[in-house]
Amino acid sequence: MQESKTTKPVWKYNMDYPGMDDIIRKAKQRIPRFAFEYMDGGCNEDVNLIKNTEELRQVELLPYYLSDHAGSDLSTTLFGHTYDAPFGVSPIGLQGLVWPNAPEILAKAAVNHNIPFILSTVSTSSIERIAEITSGKAWYQLYHPADNSLRDDILNRLEAAGYDVLVLLCDVPSFGFRPRDIRNGLAMPPKMTLKNILQIMGRPHWALNTLLQGTPNFATLKPYMPKGLNMSQLGQFMNKTFAGRLNADKIAPIRDRWKGKLILKGCATVEDADMAVSLGFDGLLVSNHGGRQIDAGQSAIKSLSPIVDKYKGKIKVMMDSGIRTGPDIARTLASGADFSFLGRSFMYAVAALGDEGGDHMMGMLKTQLYQVMDQVCCKRVEDLPNHLVK
């Protein structure tokens, strides 16, 4: 048989930082400890944070070395849009605390790489600014407000800005217990204890960039926050504004009104998936908030399996939490997910490399994923489940 010949695609990334360990090490050197620990940590004792990645990496793939293979295609169609790769940027709160303008950096890179970017309600860039960068192609994650008038105003802003994918978050009926953040007095802006001041002084590049860009704030929520709010009042405002558990009564009016695609994020059981399907959701994002909400729960990859068994092909099933690298993306898709999202990997990269971080990580992930698919002789992303070791 004549050997197939093909030109492999090349994606640019900084070859001084070819692995996650390199990126994490650099990020730790560039930002204050309180910012790194906020980004890096989970909740309680980090049990589920660690399980997320460890149990995902127990997934194994079968390589077929003697089959003819003319190259792999990373493109994936999701909700009518063909993306260049089967992964996107998870919603992340307080991004500007980790690195100034982080949401804008990642949104621009997502446009360049044609992958989805999800803006969090509690991120540090506004609905309107991210819509401007992405031409309205970003997704938006909604922390459901306690006040319906606030909910409706946010939906009005999303519609006016052109968003067409809304992600409802269900896994924050209460905020996670995070010992590091408590010790660090984390708030927006961070509490200026002597310890935190010394950490900032030791990271002059971060401090200068933060000074130039201005103190990070909850940009989307700024119009709704009382003026002159101090740090202690901010915590009370957030708890009051987003108190309560998501339920069918809160979801139904959003589904009735929202004309675009509606995704449930934080789904971890078949029972919640059943309800989501009955309420008319278009997709499920299986997640445990990156191990930041419940330490006693399952890893995301274990939650994924029964949901895929029941709903694969009936509704779009996606996953985040614990996914760090290209091989992790391949493992997730081989396990039945239609798409994957990563959070910390992108934030480590922006913390390490600033404006270049988003493009670097996206190029590196594409390169890694392509190498895995090429290795196992998988032409299309949707064929990865055929390579799963069961």
N, C-alpha and C positions, 0 to 999 in steps of 0.2 A: 504494500500500500504506500502510495506517495505521501510524504510528510506534508501536512498542511502548513501554509505559511501565512502569517498575519503580522501586522504591525501593532504592537501593544501600546495602549495609550500611556501618556506620561503626564502625571500631575506634579506640580511644583510644591516642594516643602523644604524647610530649612534642614539641611542634612547634618547640621551640628546638633540637632535635637530629634533623632530618628525614632525615639521610643518614649513611652509614657513616663518612665522613670526619669529620663532626661528633662522632660517638660516639667514634671512635678518638682524636681530638685531646683530648677531655675525659678519656678514660681515662688517657691518657699524663700528663695534668696531675695526676691524683688518686692514682696509686699509684707506689710506688718503681720505679726503673728495672729492678732485677733481676726484679721481679714482672711488669712489662710485657714484658720481653724473653723471659721464660719463656712467657708466653701468646702472644706475637706471632711468635716465631721458629720456624724449621724445623730442619733438620739440615744439617751441613756448610756448603755455600754457599747454601742456600735455593733451589736451582734448581727442585726439584719443588714447593716451597711456592708459588713464583711461577707455575710452569706450570699448577698446578691451577686457579687462577682465570683466568689469561690464556686457556688453551685452552678452558675452559668458555664463556668469553664470545665465542668464535668461533662458537658455535651461534646460528643465526638462525631467527626465526619468521615465518611468513606471516600477515599480517592480511587479513581479508575484511570490507571496510568496507560493502558494499552488502547484506549478508545480514541478515535479521531476527535480532534478538538481544534477549532479555528479561532478561538478567542472567546472572551466573556463580555457580557453586556450588563452594566450596572443599572441601566435605566429602569424606572419603576413608575407605573401609572397609578395615581391615588386621587380619588375624588375628581376625576376628569382632567388632572394635570399630570404630565409626564415629567418626573424629576430625573436628574442625572444620576442619582444614587438613592438607595433605599434607607436613608437615614436623614434625620433632621435635628434641629437644636431645640432641646427641651426648655420649657419655661423655667426661669430661675429668678428668685427674688433677690433684691439688693445687689444687682450685678455691678453697679457703679461703685459700690463699696470695695469690691475686689479689685477692680481696675477702672479708672475713669473712662466713661463713654463705652463700657463693655457691650451694652445692648446694641449700640449703633455699629460698633466694630463687627459684631457677629451677624447682624442683619445685613450689612453690606456684603460680607463674605458669603452669606447664604444666597444672596442674589447672584453673585459672581459664579457660584458653584451650582446654582439651580437646585437648591434643596429648601425645605420649609424651615421657617424660623417662627417659634411660638413666643409671643410676648406675655409675660406674667403681669397680673394686676398690680403686684407689689414689686415690680422692677423699677429701674431708675430712668426709664425713658418713656415718653408719652405715647398714647395710641396714635396721635397725629404725626409725631416725628418718625416712628417706625413705618407708618403707612407711606410717608414721603420717601423714605429710603427704599422701600420694597415695592413701590407703586401699588400699594394695597394688597399685596400677595402674601403678607404675613398672616399667621394664625394668632388668635388671642385666647389666653387662658383666663377664665373668670373665677375669682373667689366670690362666691355668691354673697352679695350684701344682705344685711338684715333688713335694710330699708328698700322697699320695692321701687321707690322713686329714684334712688341712686342706681339701682339695677337698670331701670329704663333709660336713665340718662347715659349710662355707659353704653348700652346697646345702641342708642341713637348716635353716639360718637363713632362706634364701630361701623355702623351702616353708612354714615356720611363719609368715613375714611376709606370705604371700599373693602373691608374685611369680609371674607365669605366662609371662613371656618372658625367656629366658636368651640372652645374646649371648656367644658364645665368640670371644675375640680370637686371631687367628692371625699377626698381622704384627709380633710382638715376640719373635723368637727371641733377639735381643739388643737392648739399649737403644740408641736412636739416639745418634750422635755430635753433640752440640750445643755448639758452641764458646762461645756466650754464657753458657750455664748453667755451663760449666766455669770460665770467667773469673769469674763471679759467685759461685762457691762454693755453688751452689744445693743446698740440702738441706732437710729438715724437722726443726726450724725452720731458716730460712736462716742461713748462717754469718755471724756478726757481725763482719765485717771493718770497718775504719774507713770504707771506701767505702760499704758497705751501711748502716752506721749513719747516715752523712751523708744517704744517700738517704731513709731512714726519717724523719729529722728534717725533711726538706724536704716530707714528705707527712703533716702532722699529723692530717688526717681519717682516713687509713688507719691510722696508728699508734694513734690513740685507739680506733677501732673494733676493731682487733686486740687491744688491751689489754682492752677490755670483754668481748669474746667469748672470749678465751683463745687461746693459741698453737695454730695449726692442726695437726692430726695425721691420720694414716691411721686414721680412726675404725673402719672395718670390720676392719682388721687388728690393731688395738690388743690384743685378747685373746690374740693369738698371738705378740706381740713380747716379748722378754725385758725385764724392768724395768731401768731405768737405762741404756738403750741410748744411746750418744753418737752424734754425727753420722758419724764414720768407721765405726762399727759398723753404723749404719743402712744404708749403701750395701751392705755385705757381706750383711746380712740380706735385703735386697730381691733381690740377685743370686742368693743361695742359694735363696730361697723361690720365685722365679719363673723359675729357670733351665730351659732346655730348649725344644725345638721342639714345637709342637702337631702331633699325627699321628693316624692312624686308631686306634691302640691306646689313646690317651688320650681320644679322642672317643667311642668305642663305649660304654664304661660310663656316660658321662653321658647319651647318647641313650637307653640302656636304662632308666635310672632317671628321667630328667626327664619329667614328665607334660605340661608346657606346651610352648610353641613354642620352637624352638631355631634361633638365627641364627648364621651364620658372618660375623664382621666382619674385614675386611682382605683379603677375596678380591679378587685382581687379575688372575687368569688363568682361561681356560676350563678348564684342567687341574685347578685347585683347585676350580672350580665343579663339574666332573664328580665329583670325589671327595666333595664336600659333598652332592651330590644322592644319591649311592650310599649315603652314611652316614645318610641320613634327616633332613637339615636341612630346616626349613620356610621358610627365607629366607636370602638372601645380601645382605650389606651391603658393596658394592664401596667400597673405601677404601684410601688409602695413609697413614693415620694423620695426615692433614692436612699431609703433606710432612715429617713429623718422624722418619721411620725410614730411608727410602732416597732419596737425592738423585738416583740414577742411574735411577730407575724412571720408568714412564709416569705421566702425570696420571691422576686418577681417571676423568675423562670419557672418555679414550681406552681405559682398561681396561673401562669399562662396555659399550661398543658390541658387542664380540663375545659377551659374556656375555648381553646382552639378545637378540641375534640367535638364540642357541641355546636360551635358557631362559625367554623372555618367555611368560607364561601357564602355565608349568609349575611355577614356584616364584616366590615373591615376590623381586623384585630391587630393592634400595634402594641409595642412594649417599650418601656424605658426602665431604668433602675439597674445599676450594676454593669451596664454596657460601657466599656472603656476604649476598645480597640476595634480594628477591622475584623480580626478573627471573632471577637465577641458579637459583632453585627452578624457575621455568617452563622454563628451558633444560634442566635435569636431567630433568624429567618428560617434556618433549617428546622427549628422547633415548631414552626408553623405560623409565626407572626408575619403579617403582610408588610410591615414597616417597623422601623426602630427609631428611637430618639435617645440622644446623649446629652447630658448636662455638664457634669464636672470636667470631662475631657476638654470641652471648649473653654471653660473658665480657667482651667490650668494653663491652657495655651495662651489666652489673652493676658493672664497675669505674668506669664513668662516672657512673651514677645510683643506685648502691646498691640499696636495697629496691625501687625503681621500675624497675630496669633490665630485668628479665625481662618484665614486662607491656609496657613500652615497645617492646622489640624484637619481641615476638610480635605486638603490634598493628600495628607498622610493616610487618613482613613480610607480614601478611595484607593490609594495604592495598595494598602494592606488587604482590603477586601478583594480587590481584583486578583492579587497574588493567591489568596485562598481559593477563589473560584477557579482560577487557572490550574491550580495544583490538583484540585479534586475533579477537574474536567466537567465543570458546570457552566453551561452557556448563559443561562438566564437566572435572574434572582429567584423567580418563582419555582425554579427546579431544585433549589437547595434542599427542600425536605426529602428529595430522593437520595440524598447523601447522608441522612441522619442514621447514626448507629443506634438501633433500638434495643 
